[in-house]
Amino acid sequence: MQELKLTTRKQEELNDQPTIENVMYISLDKRWFIHKTIITDIKPLTYMKKVFEDD
């Protein structure tokens, strides 16, 4: 089987994507299935300042 390699550009694109975490569990009273999704996106502070200044 041939091994595929990612280009440097593709690796950088993937690193810039948000991190997605999933947590699943059953409630203590065993009545509910809870599925929690956490999306973490890191941006430079200069970017955020620019976004808020334009409002």
PQR file of N, CA, C, O and H, with PARSE charges and radii, in Angstrom:
ATOM      1  N   MET A   1       0.847  -1.181   0.000 -0.4000 1.5000
ATOM      2  CA  MET A   1       0.000   0.000   0.000 -0.0000 2.0000
ATOM      3  C   MET A   1       0.892   1.243   0.000  0.5500 1.7000
ATOM      4  O   MET A   1       1.889   1.306   0.720 -0.5500 1.4000
ATOM      5  N   GLN A   2       0.523   2.215  -0.805 -0.4000 1.5000
ATOM      6  CA  GLN A   2       1.320   3.431  -0.941 -0.0000 2.0000
ATOM      7  C   GLN A   2       0.998   4.406   0.189  0.5500 1.7000
ATOM      8  O   GLN A   2      -0.166   4.629   0.523 -0.5500 1.4000
ATOM      9  H   GLN A   2      -0.286   2.164  -1.390  0.4000 1.0000
ATOM     10  N   GLU A   3       2.038   4.975   0.764 -0.4000 1.5000
ATOM     11  CA  GLU A   3       1.861   5.942   1.844 -0.0000 2.0000
ATOM     12  C   GLU A   3       1.678   7.337   1.254  0.5500 1.7000
ATOM     13  O   GLU A   3       2.464   7.775   0.415 -0.5500 1.4000
ATOM     14  H   GLU A   3       2.984   4.794   0.493  0.4000 1.0000
ATOM     15  N   LEU A   4       0.640   8.023   1.699 -0.4000 1.5000
ATOM     16  CA  LEU A   4       0.374   9.374   1.210 -0.0000 2.0000
ATOM     17  C   LEU A   4       0.947  10.388   2.184  0.5500 1.7000
ATOM     18  O   LEU A   4       0.847  10.226   3.400 -0.5500 1.4000
ATOM     19  H   LEU A   4       0.001   7.667   2.381  0.4000 1.0000
ATOM     20  N   LYS A   5       1.542  11.425   1.642 -0.4000 1.5000
ATOM     21  CA  LYS A   5       2.122  12.490   2.473 -0.0000 2.0000
ATOM     22  C   LYS A   5       1.382  13.785   2.206  0.5500 1.7000
ATOM     23  O   LYS A   5       1.009  14.083   1.071 -0.5500 1.4000
ATOM     24  H   LYS A   5       1.623  11.557   0.654  0.4000 1.0000
ATOM     25  N   LEU A   6       1.176  14.547   3.263 -0.4000 1.5000
ATOM     26  CA  LEU A   6       0.550  15.860   3.123 -0.0000 2.0000
ATOM     27  C   LEU A   6       1.608  16.889   2.753  0.5500 1.7000
ATOM     28  O   LEU A   6       2.747  16.826   3.217 -0.5500 1.4000
ATOM     29  H   LEU A   6       1.479  14.305   4.185  0.4000 1.0000
ATOM     30  N   THR A   7       1.215  17.825   1.920 -0.4000 1.5000
ATOM     31  CA  THR A   7       2.129  18.913   1.589 -0.0000 2.0000
ATOM     32  C   THR A   7       2.237  19.846   2.792  0.5500 1.7000
ATOM     33  O   THR A   7       1.389  19.821   3.684 -0.5500 1.4000
ATOM     34  H   THR A   7       0.290  17.876   1.543  0.4000 1.0000
ATOM     35  N   THR A   8       3.265  20.653   2.809 -0.4000 1.5000
ATOM     36  CA  THR A   8       3.447  21.613   3.896 -0.0000 2.0000
ATOM     37  C   THR A   8       2.264  22.570   3.964  0.5500 1.7000
ATOM     38  O   THR A   8       1.794  22.908   5.050 -0.5500 1.4000
ATOM     39  H   THR A   8       3.954  20.673   2.085  0.4000 1.0000
ATOM     40  N   ARG A   9       1.790  23.000   2.812 -0.4000 1.5000
ATOM     41  CA  ARG A   9       0.649  23.926   2.769 -0.0000 2.0000
ATOM     42  C   ARG A   9      -0.604  23.283   3.374  0.5500 1.7000
ATOM     43  O   ARG A   9      -1.331  23.926   4.131 -0.5500 1.4000
ATOM     44  H   ARG A   9       2.172  22.725   1.929  0.4000 1.0000
ATOM     45  N   LYS A  10      -0.849  22.023   3.040 -0.4000 1.5000
ATOM     46  CA  LYS A  10      -2.022  21.324   3.568 -0.0000 2.0000
ATOM     47  C   LYS A  10      -1.900  21.139   5.077  0.5500 1.7000
ATOM     48  O   LYS A  10      -2.894  21.269   5.791 -0.5500 1.4000
ATOM     49  H   LYS A  10      -0.258  21.501   2.426  0.4000 1.0000
ATOM     50  N   GLN A  11      -0.721  20.844   5.568 -0.4000 1.5000
ATOM     51  CA  GLN A  11      -0.496  20.713   7.006 -0.0000 2.0000
ATOM     52  C   GLN A  11      -0.800  22.029   7.720  0.5500 1.7000
ATOM     53  O   GLN A  11      -1.409  22.030   8.790 -0.5500 1.4000
ATOM     54  H   GLN A  11       0.087  20.738   4.988  0.4000 1.0000
ATOM     55  N   GLU A  12      -0.377  23.145   7.132 -0.4000 1.5000
ATOM     56  CA  GLU A  12      -0.649  24.458   7.724 -0.0000 2.0000
ATOM     57  C   GLU A  12      -2.144  24.746   7.739  0.5500 1.7000
ATOM     58  O   GLU A  12      -2.661  25.292   8.713 -0.5500 1.4000
ATOM     59  H   GLU A  12       0.118  23.144   6.263  0.4000 1.0000
ATOM     60  N   GLU A  13      -2.842  24.383   6.667 -0.4000 1.5000
ATOM     61  CA  GLU A  13      -4.292  24.580   6.614 -0.0000 2.0000
ATOM     62  C   GLU A  13      -4.990  23.771   7.709  0.5500 1.7000
ATOM     63  O   GLU A  13      -5.899  24.272   8.371 -0.5500 1.4000
ATOM     64  H   GLU A  13      -2.423  23.940   5.875  0.4000 1.0000
ATOM     65  N   LEU A  14      -4.571  22.544   7.895 -0.4000 1.5000
ATOM     66  CA  LEU A  14      -5.174  21.696   8.920 -0.0000 2.0000
ATOM     67  C   LEU A  14      -4.882  22.224  10.324  0.5500 1.7000
ATOM     68  O   LEU A  14      -5.731  22.130  11.210 -0.5500 1.4000
ATOM     69  H   LEU A  14      -3.833  22.137   7.358  0.4000 1.0000
ATOM     70  N   ASN A  15      -3.696  22.772  10.528 -0.4000 1.5000
ATOM     71  CA  ASN A  15      -3.340  23.329  11.834 -0.0000 2.0000
ATOM     72  C   ASN A  15      -4.150  24.579  12.158  0.5500 1.7000
ATOM     73  O   ASN A  15      -4.354  24.900  13.329 -0.5500 1.4000
ATOM     74  H   ASN A  15      -3.006  22.848   9.808  0.4000 1.0000
ATOM     75  N   ASP A  16      -4.610  25.284  11.132 -0.4000 1.5000
ATOM     76  CA  ASP A  16      -5.386  26.505  11.344 -0.0000 2.0000
ATOM     77  C   ASP A  16      -6.857  26.229  11.634  0.5500 1.7000
ATOM     78  O   ASP A  16      -7.593  27.146  12.001 -0.5500 1.4000
ATOM     79  H   ASP A  16      -4.444  25.023  10.181  0.4000 1.0000
ATOM     80  N   GLN A  17      -7.290  25.006  11.478 -0.4000 1.5000
ATOM     81  CA  GLN A  17      -8.694  24.673  11.726 -0.0000 2.0000
ATOM     82  C   GLN A  17      -8.960  24.587  13.226  0.5500 1.7000
ATOM     83  O   GLN A  17      -8.053  24.305  14.009 -0.5500 1.4000
ATOM     84  H   GLN A  17      -6.692  24.262  11.180  0.4000 1.0000
ATOM     85  N   PRO A  18     -10.205  24.830  13.619 -0.5600 1.5000
ATOM     86  CA  PRO A  18     -10.549  24.704  15.037  0.2800 2.0000
ATOM     87  C   PRO A  18     -10.404  23.256  15.521  0.5500 1.7000
ATOM     88  O   PRO A  18     -10.530  22.309  14.745 -0.5500 1.4000
ATOM     89  N   THR A  19     -10.142  23.115  16.801 -0.4000 1.5000
ATOM     90  CA  THR A  19     -10.091  21.802  17.422 -0.0000 2.0000
ATOM     91  C   THR A  19     -11.491  21.452  17.902  0.5500 1.7000
ATOM     92  O   THR A  19     -12.148  22.270  18.546 -0.5500 1.4000
ATOM     93  H   THR A  19     -10.039  23.885  17.431  0.4000 1.0000
ATOM     94  N   ILE A  20     -11.946  20.258  17.599 -0.4000 1.5000
ATOM     95  CA  ILE A  20     -13.282  19.830  18.006 -0.0000 2.0000
ATOM     96  C   ILE A  20     -13.138  18.648  18.957  0.5500 1.7000
ATOM     97  O   ILE A  20     -12.500  17.647  18.631 -0.5500 1.4000
ATOM     98  H   ILE A  20     -11.412  19.593  17.076  0.4000 1.0000
ATOM     99  N   GLU A  21     -13.743  18.779  20.145 -0.4000 1.5000
ATOM    100  CA  GLU A  21     -13.716  17.712  21.140 -0.0000 2.0000
ATOM    101  C   GLU A  21     -15.145  17.264  21.413  0.5500 1.7000
ATOM    102  O   GLU A  21     -16.058  18.086  21.493 -0.5500 1.4000
ATOM    103  H   GLU A  21     -14.261  19.592  20.410  0.4000 1.0000
ATOM    104  N   ASN A  22     -15.328  15.979  21.552 -0.4000 1.5000
ATOM    105  CA  ASN A  22     -16.636  15.430  21.875 -0.0000 2.0000
ATOM    106  C   ASN A  22     -16.550  14.663  23.180  0.5500 1.7000
ATOM    107  O   ASN A  22     -15.622  13.885  23.398 -0.5500 1.4000
ATOM    108  H   ASN A  22     -14.587  15.311  21.487  0.4000 1.0000
ATOM    109  N   VAL A  23     -17.532  14.890  24.048 -0.4000 1.5000
ATOM    110  CA  VAL A  23     -17.623  14.161  25.305 -0.0000 2.0000
ATOM    111  C   VAL A  23     -19.031  13.590  25.382  0.5500 1.7000
ATOM    112  O   VAL A  23     -20.014  14.307  25.197 -0.5500 1.4000
ATOM    113  H   VAL A  23     -18.286  15.522  23.871  0.4000 1.0000
ATOM    114  N   MET A  24     -19.118  12.298  25.655 -0.4000 1.5000
ATOM    115  CA  MET A  24     -20.422  11.652  25.755 -0.0000 2.0000
ATOM    116  C   MET A  24     -20.486  10.880  27.061  0.5500 1.7000
ATOM    117  O   MET A  24     -19.543  10.182  27.434 -0.5500 1.4000
ATOM    118  H   MET A  24     -18.320  11.715  25.805  0.4000 1.0000
ATOM    119  N   TYR A  25     -21.612  11.015  27.750 -0.4000 1.5000
ATOM    120  CA  TYR A  25     -21.783  10.281  28.998 -0.0000 2.0000
ATOM    121  C   TYR A  25     -23.259  10.166  29.344  0.5500 1.7000
ATOM    122  O   TYR A  25     -24.110  10.827  28.749 -0.5500 1.4000
ATOM    123  H   TYR A  25     -22.378  11.582  27.447  0.4000 1.0000
ATOM    124  N   ILE A  26     -23.541   9.320  30.310 -0.4000 1.5000
ATOM    125  CA  ILE A  26     -24.910   9.124  30.795 -0.0000 2.0000
ATOM    126  C   ILE A  26     -25.032   9.861  32.119  0.5500 1.7000
ATOM    127  O   ILE A  26     -24.119   9.836  32.944 -0.5500 1.4000
ATOM    128  H   ILE A  26     -22.850   8.782  30.794  0.4000 1.0000
ATOM    129  N   SER A  27     -26.161  10.512  32.310 -0.4000 1.5000
ATOM    130  CA  SER A  27     -26.382  11.281  33.535 -0.0000 2.0000
ATOM    131  C   SER A  27     -26.350  10.366  34.762  0.5500 1.7000
ATOM    132  O   SER A  27     -26.515   9.151  34.653 -0.5500 1.4000
ATOM    133  H   SER A  27     -26.903  10.533  31.640  0.4000 1.0000
ATOM    134  N   LEU A  28     -26.135  10.969  35.914 -0.4000 1.5000
ATOM    135  CA  LEU A  28     -26.042  10.190  37.150 -0.0000 2.0000
ATOM    136  C   LEU A  28     -27.317   9.415  37.455  0.5500 1.7000
ATOM    137  O   LEU A  28     -27.266   8.315  38.004 -0.5500 1.4000
ATOM    138  H   LEU A  28     -26.000  11.956  36.002  0.4000 1.0000
ATOM    139  N   ASP A  29     -28.459   9.992  37.098 -0.4000 1.5000
ATOM    140  CA  ASP A  29     -29.724   9.285  37.344 -0.0000 2.0000
ATOM    141  C   ASP A  29     -30.063   8.292  36.223  0.5500 1.7000
ATOM    142  O   ASP A  29     -31.114   7.652  36.251 -0.5500 1.4000
ATOM    143  H   ASP A  29     -28.501  10.886  36.652  0.4000 1.0000
ATOM    144  N   LYS A  30     -29.177   8.173  35.251 -0.4000 1.5000
ATOM    145  CA  LYS A  30     -29.301   7.218  34.138 -0.0000 2.0000
ATOM    146  C   LYS A  30     -30.533   7.447  33.263  0.5500 1.7000
ATOM    147  O   LYS A  30     -31.059   6.514  32.657 -0.5500 1.4000
ATOM    148  H   LYS A  30     -28.323   8.693  35.227  0.4000 1.0000
ATOM    149  N   ARG A  31     -30.978   8.683  33.209 -0.4000 1.5000
ATOM    150  CA  ARG A  31     -32.140   9.009  32.380 -0.0000 2.0000
ATOM    151  C   ARG A  31     -31.755   9.708  31.088  0.5500 1.7000
ATOM    152  O   ARG A  31     -32.543   9.733  30.143 -0.5500 1.4000
ATOM    153  H   ARG A  31     -30.550   9.441  33.702  0.4000 1.0000
ATOM    154  N   TRP A  32     -30.555  10.277  31.030 -0.4000 1.5000
ATOM    155  CA  TRP A  32     -30.168  11.110  29.898 -0.0000 2.0000
ATOM    156  C   TRP A  32     -28.814  10.703  29.341  0.5500 1.7000
ATOM    157  O   TRP A  32     -27.885  10.375  30.078 -0.5500 1.4000
ATOM    158  H   TRP A  32     -29.914  10.256  31.797  0.4000 1.0000
ATOM    159  N   PHE A  33     -28.735  10.734  28.033 -0.4000 1.5000
ATOM    160  CA  PHE A  33     -27.457  10.584  27.340 -0.0000 2.0000
ATOM    161  C   PHE A  33     -27.015  11.995  26.974  0.5500 1.7000
ATOM    162  O   PHE A  33     -27.757  12.719  26.310 -0.5500 1.4000
ATOM    163  H   PHE A  33     -29.490  11.001  27.434  0.4000 1.0000
ATOM    164  N   ILE A  34     -25.842  12.389  27.388 -0.4000 1.5000
ATOM    165  CA  ILE A  34     -25.363  13.755  27.173 -0.0000 2.0000
ATOM    166  C   ILE A  34     -24.192  13.713  26.194  0.5500 1.7000
ATOM    167  O   ILE A  34     -23.219  12.984  26.384 -0.5500 1.4000
ATOM    168  H   ILE A  34     -25.240  11.801  27.928  0.4000 1.0000
ATOM    169  N   HIS A  35     -24.319  14.510  25.155 -0.4000 1.5000
ATOM    170  CA  HIS A  35     -23.266  14.615  24.142 -0.0000 2.0000
ATOM    171  C   HIS A  35     -22.857  16.083  24.078  0.5500 1.7000
ATOM    172  O   HIS A  35     -23.622  16.929  23.615 -0.5500 1.4000
ATOM    173  H   HIS A  35     -25.109  15.102  25.001  0.4000 1.0000
ATOM    174  N   LYS A  36     -21.661  16.372  24.541 -0.4000 1.5000
ATOM    175  CA  LYS A  36     -21.169  17.745  24.588 -0.0000 2.0000
ATOM    176  C   LYS A  36     -20.069  17.912  23.542  0.5500 1.7000
ATOM    177  O   LYS A  36     -19.152  17.095  23.454 -0.5500 1.4000
ATOM    178  H   LYS A  36     -21.041  15.684  24.918  0.4000 1.0000
ATOM    179  N   THR A  37     -20.174  18.987  22.744 -0.4000 1.5000
ATOM    180  CA  THR A  37     -19.171  19.295  21.727 -0.0000 2.0000
ATOM    181  C   THR A  37     -18.513  20.623  22.079  0.5500 1.7000
ATOM    182  O   THR A  37     -19.191  21.618  22.331 -0.5500 1.4000
ATOM    183  H   THR A  37     -20.919  19.650  22.816  0.4000 1.0000
ATOM    184  N   ILE A  38     -17.194  20.622  22.092 -0.4000 1.5000
ATOM    185  CA  ILE A  38     -16.425  21.830  22.402 -0.0000 2.0000
ATOM    186  C   ILE A  38     -15.593  22.179  21.173  0.5500 1.7000
ATOM    187  O   ILE A  38     -14.809  21.363  20.687 -0.5500 1.4000
ATOM    188  H   ILE A  38     -16.644  19.813  21.886  0.4000 1.0000
ATOM    189  N   ILE A  39     -15.773  23.399  20.679 -0.4000 1.5000
ATOM    190  CA  ILE A  39     -15.001  23.870  19.530 -0.0000 2.0000
ATOM    191  C   ILE A  39     -14.040  24.949  20.025  0.5500 1.7000
ATOM    192  O   ILE A  39     -14.467  25.971  20.564 -0.5500 1.4000
ATOM    193  H   ILE A  39     -16.409  24.062  21.074  0.4000 1.0000
ATOM    194  N   THR A  40     -12.761  24.717  19.841 -0.4000 1.5000
ATOM    195  CA  THR A  40     -11.742  25.667  20.263 -0.0000 2.0000
ATOM    196  C   THR A  40     -11.073  26.240  19.024  0.5500 1.7000
ATOM    197  O   THR A  40     -10.489  25.513  18.220 -0.5500 1.4000
ATOM    198  H   THR A  40     -12.415  23.887  19.403  0.4000 1.0000
ATOM    199  N   ASP A  41     -11.169  27.552  18.886 -0.4000 1.5000
ATOM    200  CA  ASP A  41     -10.587  28.237  17.736 -0.0000 2.0000
ATOM    201  C   ASP A  41      -9.662  29.322  18.264  0.5500 1.7000
ATOM    202  O   ASP A  41     -10.093  30.177  19.038 -0.5500 1.4000
ATOM    203  H   ASP A  41     -11.643  28.143  19.539  0.4000 1.0000
ATOM    204  N   ILE A  42      -8.421  29.304  17.865 -0.4000 1.5000
ATOM    205  CA  ILE A  42      -7.428  30.257  18.366 -0.0000 2.0000
ATOM    206  C   ILE A  42      -7.100  31.251  17.258  0.5500 1.7000
ATOM    207  O   ILE A  42      -6.710  30.869  16.154 -0.5500 1.4000
ATOM    208  H   ILE A  42      -8.070  28.610  17.236  0.4000 1.0000
ATOM    209  N   LYS A  43      -7.266  32.533  17.574 -0.4000 1.5000
ATOM    210  CA  LYS A  43      -6.978  33.610  16.619 -0.0000 2.0000
ATOM    211  C   LYS A  43      -6.030  34.613  17.282  0.5500 1.7000
ATOM    212  O   LYS A  43      -6.033  34.759  18.504 -0.5500 1.4000
ATOM    213  H   LYS A  43      -7.582  32.844  18.470  0.4000 1.0000
ATOM    214  N   PRO A  44      -5.224  35.298  16.479 -0.5600 1.5000
ATOM    215  CA  PRO A  44      -4.357  36.334  17.036  0.2800 2.0000
ATOM    216  C   PRO A  44      -5.194  37.485  17.614  0.5500 1.7000
ATOM    217  O   PRO A  44      -6.264  37.803  17.095 -0.5500 1.4000
ATOM    218  N   LEU A  45      -4.716  38.079  18.649 -0.4000 1.5000
ATOM    219  CA  LEU A  45      -5.423  39.185  19.287 -0.0000 2.0000
ATOM    220  C   LEU A  45      -5.584  40.363  18.327  0.5500 1.7000
ATOM    221  O   LEU A  45      -6.593  41.066  18.382 -0.5500 1.4000
ATOM    222  H   LEU A  45      -3.846  37.820  19.071  0.4000 1.0000
ATOM    223  N   THR A  46      -4.618  40.584  17.462 -0.4000 1.5000
ATOM    224  CA  THR A  46      -4.731  41.680  16.492 -0.0000 2.0000
ATOM    225  C   THR A  46      -5.933  41.470  15.574  0.5500 1.7000
ATOM    226  O   THR A  46      -6.611  42.428  15.203 -0.5500 1.4000
ATOM    227  H   THR A  46      -3.798  40.013  17.417  0.4000 1.0000
ATOM    228  N   TYR A  47      -6.191  40.233  15.216 -0.4000 1.5000
ATOM    229  CA  TYR A  47      -7.353  39.909  14.382 -0.0000 2.0000
ATOM    230  C   TYR A  47      -8.649  40.255  15.121  0.5500 1.7000
ATOM    231  O   TYR A  47      -9.547  40.871  14.546 -0.5500 1.4000
ATOM    232  H   TYR A  47      -5.640  39.455  15.518  0.4000 1.0000
ATOM    233  N   MET A  48      -8.745  39.865  16.375 -0.4000 1.5000
ATOM    234  CA  MET A  48      -9.962  40.116  17.152 -0.0000 2.0000
ATOM    235  C   MET A  48     -10.182  41.616  17.369  0.5500 1.7000
ATOM    236  O   MET A  48     -11.314  42.096  17.306 -0.5500 1.4000
ATOM    237  H   MET A  48      -8.016  39.364  16.842  0.4000 1.0000
ATOM    238  N   LYS A  49      -9.118  42.339  17.621 -0.4000 1.5000
ATOM    239  CA  LYS A  49      -9.251  43.791  17.789 -0.0000 2.0000
ATOM    240  C   LYS A  49      -9.791  44.424  16.516  0.5500 1.7000
ATOM    241  O   LYS A  49     -10.652  45.302  16.574 -0.5500 1.4000
ATOM    242  H   LYS A  49      -8.199  41.949  17.672  0.4000 1.0000
ATOM    243  N   LYS A  50      -9.295  43.989  15.381 -0.4000 1.5000
ATOM    244  CA  LYS A  50      -9.750  44.518  14.099 -0.0000 2.0000
ATOM    245  C   LYS A  50     -11.229  44.189  13.876  0.5500 1.7000
ATOM    246  O   LYS A  50     -11.980  45.042  13.402 -0.5500 1.4000
ATOM    247  H   LYS A  50      -8.595  43.276  15.334  0.4000 1.0000
ATOM    248  N   VAL A  51     -11.649  42.997  14.203 -0.4000 1.5000
ATOM    249  CA  VAL A  51     -13.049  42.590  14.038 -0.0000 2.0000
ATOM    250  C   VAL A  51     -13.956  43.470  14.893  0.5500 1.7000
ATOM    251  O   VAL A  51     -14.993  43.928  14.413 -0.5500 1.4000
ATOM    252  H   VAL A  51     -11.039  42.305  14.588  0.4000 1.0000
ATOM    253  N   PHE A  52     -13.585  43.715  16.149 -0.4000 1.5000
ATOM    254  CA  PHE A  52     -14.425  44.506  17.047 -0.0000 2.0000
ATOM    255  C   PHE A  52     -14.399  45.994  16.723  0.5500 1.7000
ATOM    256  O   PHE A  52     -15.364  46.699  17.017 -0.5500 1.4000
ATOM    257  H   PHE A  52     -12.743  43.343  16.539  0.4000 1.0000
ATOM    258  N   GLU A  53     -13.328  46.483  16.129 -0.4000 1.5000
ATOM    259  CA  GLU A  53     -13.256  47.895  15.750 -0.0000 2.0000
ATOM    260  C   GLU A  53     -14.206  48.217  14.611  0.5500 1.7000
ATOM    261  O   GLU A  53     -14.702  49.340  14.521 -0.5500 1.4000
ATOM    262  H   GLU A  53     -12.544  45.910  15.890  0.4000 1.0000
ATOM    263  N   ASP A  54     -14.465  47.262  13.748 -0.4000 1.5000
ATOM    264  CA  ASP A  54     -15.311  47.490  12.577 -0.0000 2.0000
ATOM    265  C   ASP A  54     -16.794  47.568  12.915  0.5500 1.7000
ATOM    266  O   ASP A  54     -17.595  47.925  12.050 -0.5500 1.4000
ATOM    267  H   ASP A  54     -14.061  46.350  13.821  0.4000 1.0000
ATOM    268  N   ASP A  55     -17.181  47.248  14.137 -0.4000 1.5000
ATOM    269  CA  ASP A  55     -18.606  47.295  14.511 -0.0000 2.0000
ATOM    270  C   ASP A  55     -19.135  48.683  14.581  0.5500 1.7000
ATOM    271  O   ASP A  55     -20.313  48.880  14.883 -0.5500 1.4000
ATOM    272  H   ASP A  55     -16.531  46.958  14.839  0.4000 1.0000
TER
END
